[in-house]
Amino acid sequence: MTAEPTGQLFRSDRYFKVWQYSVSHRRLLLRSTRDRPPATRIEVHFAGVGLMLLRPAYQGLTVRRATEEESRAVIRDHGIELEEGQYVFALADDVSSGFVVSAPPQWHEDEGGVDDPSWFGHMVGTR
């Protein structure tokens, strides 16, 4: 059995864009490209997405497990039930700046360019 994610899971001061979302596979990809130093790209991948509230881009990204109070508010306000293995993840200090209801996120840093495939595999519309 995998331990439940707690607290802050990922943090970066870099600029991230919503790069791709696949409705059929319920996958979300946020990406920081390597067009500015440092010369790496970072991808944050969410699988099993059930609900999301996103800004198009984030100057700095924090992914953390939402508090119990925040999770209850998201569930209540949006009329959802969490599926097994899903959690509410805040994308900043407050869920009002964005959140994702999904399986625990994964991230990867590499030297890939904008046209290179995602480390997380093919997503329709993403090279």
C-alpha distance (Angstrom), angle and dihedral (degrees) to the residues before:
residue distance angle dihedral
M1 . . .
T2 3.81 . .
A3 3.78 118.5 .
E4 3.78 117.2 -112.5
P5 3.80 114.6 -103.9
T6 3.79 114.1 -109.4
G7 3.77 136.5 -175.1
Q8 3.79 124.3 -13.8
L9 3.79 112.0 -4.5
F10 3.81 102.7 174.5
R11 3.79 136.6 10.7
S12 3.78 133.5 177.3
D13 3.80 134.1 160.2
R14 3.80 90.6 -147.0
Y15 3.80 126.8 110.0
F16 3.83 113.4 -96.1
K17 3.80 129.4 -169.6
V18 3.77 130.2 -162.4
W19 3.78 94.7 -107.0
Q20 3.79 106.1 177.7
Y21 3.77 143.3 -11.2
S22 3.79 123.3 -167.7
V23 3.80 112.0 -156.7
S24 3.81 94.6 -168.8
H25 3.81 94.0 49.8
R26 3.83 96.5 31.4
R27 3.81 92.2 -131.2
L28 3.81 127.1 146.4
L29 3.79 125.4 -165.0
L30 3.80 124.4 -166.0
R31 3.79 114.9 -172.1
S32 3.78 139.3 -167.3
T33 3.79 107.2 -162.0
R34 3.77 125.6 -146.1
D35 3.80 96.1 -118.9
R36 3.80 90.6 113.3
P37 3.80 128.4 40.4
P38 2.92 128.3 -49.4
A39 3.78 93.1 60.9
T40 3.80 96.3 -135.8
R41 3.76 135.0 94.0
I42 3.77 124.1 -132.8
E43 3.79 123.5 -156.5
V44 3.79 125.7 -166.9
H45 3.80 113.2 -162.8
F46 3.82 127.8 -163.7
A47 3.82 119.2 -168.8
G48 3.79 128.7 -166.2
V49 3.80 92.7 25.6
G50 3.79 112.2 -169.3
L51 3.80 99.8 170.5
M52 3.77 137.4 -4.0
L53 3.77 139.7 -177.8
L54 3.78 109.5 -165.3
R55 3.75 142.6 172.3
P56 3.82 113.3 -139.5
A57 3.81 90.3 -115.4
Y58 3.80 141.2 6.2
Q59 3.79 127.5 -148.9
G60 3.77 93.8 -146.9
L61 3.78 121.9 0.0
T62 3.77 130.5 -138.1
V63 3.79 119.7 -178.2
R64 3.77 113.9 -166.3
R65 3.76 137.4 157.3
A66 3.79 107.1 -98.8
T67 3.77 116.9 -116.4
E68 3.81 118.9 -103.9
E69 3.80 89.2 -104.1
E70 3.82 92.8 50.7
S71 3.81 91.4 46.2
R72 3.80 92.3 50.9
A73 3.82 90.4 49.6
V74 3.83 92.9 50.4
I75 3.81 91.4 47.7
R76 3.81 92.3 46.8
D77 3.80 97.3 42.1
H78 3.81 94.6 47.5
G79 3.79 99.8 35.4
I80 3.79 96.7 -125.6
E81 3.77 137.0 138.4
L82 3.77 120.6 -143.5
E83 3.78 114.8 -117.1
E84 3.78 118.3 -136.8
G85 3.79 108.7 -74.2
Q86 3.81 93.9 18.9
Y87 3.79 124.4 120.6
V88 3.79 136.7 172.3
F89 3.80 111.9 -105.3
A90 3.80 120.7 -166.9
L91 3.81 116.6 -145.3
A92 3.80 95.1 -153.7
D93 3.77 140.4 8.3
D94 3.80 89.9 -62.9
V95 3.83 130.5 35.0
S96 3.81 89.2 -130.1
S97 3.84 87.0 74.8
G98 3.78 90.3 58.5
F99 3.76 142.4 -56.4
V100 3.79 141.2 -168.1
V101 3.80 127.2 -150.5
S102 3.80 104.2 -151.3
A103 3.75 148.4 104.2
P104 3.81 113.6 -58.9
P105 3.81 110.8 -65.0
Q106 3.78 126.5 -114.5
W107 3.80 128.1 -153.5
H108 3.76 137.1 -165.4
E109 3.80 135.3 -172.5
D110 3.79 122.0 -155.3
E111 3.81 142.5 141.2
G112 3.81 95.0 -96.9
G113 3.77 120.4 139.5
V114 3.78 130.1 -134.5
D115 3.81 92.3 -89.6
D116 3.80 95.4 45.1
P117 3.80 118.1 102.6
S118 3.75 119.4 -98.9
W119 3.77 116.3 -95.2
F120 3.83 86.0 -129.0
G121 3.78 92.9 63.8
H122 3.76 136.2 -102.0
M123 3.77 119.0 -26.3
V124 3.80 117.6 -178.0
G125 3.79 108.4 -98.9
T126 3.80 93.9 19.2
R127 3.76 121.4 98.2
